[in-house]
Amino acid sequence: MTLIDALGNGTRLAILRELSREPMYVSELAEKIGMDGKTAVHHLSTLEENGLVDHYRRGNRKYYELTRRIELRIAPTPERTFVLQADPLDDDQDER
């Protein structure tokens, strides 16, 4: 699956939006998005396979966090520009 395919799903975009605020564990994220845990895990796996999120464990909870900053710019005529850029996040993330 390409990066555009991964980002072309409204549910995955909603997950990324929530994770852009703070890392979350699966149940918490599923509740905020309004889906069951199994569906959330499916979408999180897709995002993880594309290098957009990563996980870590704290106790028995599996937390997900963003690993890339994503910028999508689309400009209408006359520029006719389409730019999708996914850069690694800075190394100065908060300590867990």
ZAGUSE-402141 format. One line per 2 residues: their letters; for each residue y, x, z of N, C-alpha, C. Coordinates in steps of 0.1 Angstrom, whole numbers. Each point is the difference from the previous one (the first is absolute). Example, Ala and Ser with C-alpha at 12.3 -4.5 7.8 and 13.67 -1.06 7.14 Angstrom:
2
AS) -57:132:78:12:-9:0:12:9:0  11:-4:-7:11:9:0:11:-8:8
***
This chain:
96
MT) -12:8:0:12:-8:0:12:9:0  10:-3:-8:12:8:-1:10:-4:11
LI) 10:8:2:10:-3:9:7:-13:-3  3:-3:-13:6:-12:-4:-9:-12:3
DA) -13:1:-2:-9:-10:4:0:-3:15  0:11:8:1:-2:14:12:-7:5
LG) 11:3:-7:13:-6:5:3:-13:-7  -9:-4:-9:2:-12:-8:-5:-13:7
NG) -3:1:13:-5:-11:8:9:-3:11  4:-12:1:10:-5:10:-5:3:14
TR) -13:-2:3:-5:3:13:1:14:4  -3:9:-9:1:14:3:15:5:2
LA) 9:-7:-8:14:3:2:4:-4:14  -4:-12:4:3:-5:13:-5:10:11
IL) -12:5:-2:-6:10:10:9:12:0  4:5:-11:8:12:-1:14:-2:7
RE) 5:-12:-2:13:-4:6:-2:1:16  -10:-6:5:-3:0:14:-2:14:6
LS) -8:8:-8:-2:14:5:12:9:-2  10:-4:-8:12:8:-1:8:-1:13
RE) -3:-10:8:8:-2:13:-7:9:11  -13:0:0:-8:7:11:-15:-1:-3
PM) -7:10:5:-15:-1:-2:-5:-12:8  -11:-6:-6:-6:-12:7:-15:1:-1
YV) -6:-7:9:-15:-1:0:-3:-12:-9  -13:0:-4:-4:-10:-10:3:-14:4
SE) -4:-4:12:2:-14:4:14:-4:1  8:9:5:15:-3:1:6:-2:-14
LA) -4:9:-9:5:-1:-14:-5:-13:-7  -12:-3:2:-6:-12:-6:7:-12:5
EK) 3:-1:13:7:-11:6:15:-1:-6  7:11:-1:13:0:-5:1:-5:-15
IG) -10:4:-8:-1:-3:-14:-5:-14:-2  -9:-5:9:-5:-13:-1:-14:0:-7
MD) -8:9:3:-14:1:-6:-10:3:10  -13:0:-4:-10:4:9:-2:15:-1
GK) -7:5:10:-1:15:2:-8:6:-12  -10:-7:-5:-9:5:-11:9:2:-12
TA) 8:-10:-3:9:1:-12:10:11:2  6:2:12:9:11:3:-6:13:-2
VH) -13:2:4:-7:12:-1:-2:4:-15  -3:-11:-8:-2:2:-14:12:6:-7
HL) 12:-6:3:13:4:-6:4:14:6  -3:2:13:4:13:6:-9:11:-7
ST) -12:-3:-2:-9:10:-7:5:4:-14  5:-10:-7:5:2:-13:13:9:1
LE) 8:-3:9:12:8:2:-3:15:5  -10:1:8:-5:13:5:-6:8:-12
EN) -8:-6:-8:-5:7:-12:10:5:-9  12:-7:-1:11:5:-8:10:9:7
GL) -4:4:12:8:10:8:13:-6:5  1:-13:2:13:-6:5:0:-2:15
VD) -12:-1:5:-1:-2:15:-12:9:5  0:2:13:-10:8:6:-3:-7:14
HY) -11:3:6:-2:-6:13:-3:11:10  1:-5:13:-4:8:11:-5:-9:11
RR) -8:5:9:-5:-9:11:7:3:13  2:-10:7:5:1:14:-8:-9:8
GN) -9:5:8:-10:-8:7:-9:-7:-10  -2:-13:1:-9:-6:-10:8:-7:-11
RK) 13:3:-1:8:-6:-10:3:10:-12  -1:-5:-12:3:8:-12:14:-4:-5
YY) 9:10:1:13:-2:-4:2:6:-14  9:-7:-7:4:4:-14:14:4:0
EL) 4:10:-8:14:4:-2:2:4:-14  12:0:-4:4:4:-14:-1:15:-1
TR) -5:5:-11:0:14:-3:9:5:-11  6:-10:-7:8:3:-11:13:-9:0
RI) 10:5:-5:12:-8:-2:0:-5:-15  1:-13:-2:-1:-5:-14:14:-6:-4
EL) 3:5:-12:13:-5:-6:-3:-6:-14  4:-12:-2:-2:-6:-13:14:-5:-5
RI) 3:5:-12:13:-3:-6:-2:-6:-14  5:-11:-2:-1:-6:-14:14:-4:-4
AP) 4:5:-11:14:-3:-5:-1:-8:-14  7:-10:-1:0:-8:-13:8:8:-11
TP) 0:-5:-11:8:6:-11:14:3:4  6:10:-4:-4:10:-10:-8:11:5
ER) -1:2:13:-8:12:5:-15:-1:-3  -5:-12:1:-15:-3:-1:-8:10:7
TF) 3:1:13:-7:10:8:-10:-6:9  -11:6:2:-10:-3:9:-5:12:7
VL) 2:1:13:-3:12:8:-8:-4:12  -12:5:2:-8:-2:11:-3:14:6
QA) 5:2:12:-1:13:6:-6:-2:14  -11:8:3:-6:0:13:-1:14:6
DP) 9:3:9:1:13:6:-6:0:14  -6:12:4:-5:1:14:12:-2:10
LD) -3:-6:11:10:-2:10:3:14:6  12:1:6:4:12:7:-10:3:11
DD) -1:13:3:-9:4:11:5:-2:14  13:-5:1:6:-2:13:-3:-14:6
QD) -12:-6:-3:-4:-13:5:-2:2:15  2:-11:7:-2:0:15:-14:4:3
ER) -1:7:12:-14:4:5:-7:-13:5  -13:0:-2:-7:-12:4:-3:1:15
***
